[in-house]
Amino acid sequence: MRRKSSVKEGPLYKGYRIYTARLLSEHWLSKIVSLGTKKGMSKDSLTAEVTGIPGEYGSEAEAIQAAKGYIDEAEAHRQD
């Protein structure tokens, strides 16, 4: 029996919605969606609003934490 991968809506964090998805390999991915005004695209952007967080994670909690860290790092670079 083959399991489907599905995207789960996660928490809001600093103007972004975090989404996670469990891969068939049992690893987790995360993406963030900007809820505010459009910002410039980064090297990880899928569209102007959606950014894929690099890496695969062992749990959903790790994927969410990675997304929060990515947002924090991007925010720090914008303030520089």
Secondary structure, 3 states (H helix, E strand, C coil): CCCCCCEEEEEEECCEEEEEEECCCCCEEEEEEECCCCCCCCCCECCCCEEECCCCECCHHHHHHHHHHHHHHHHHHHHC
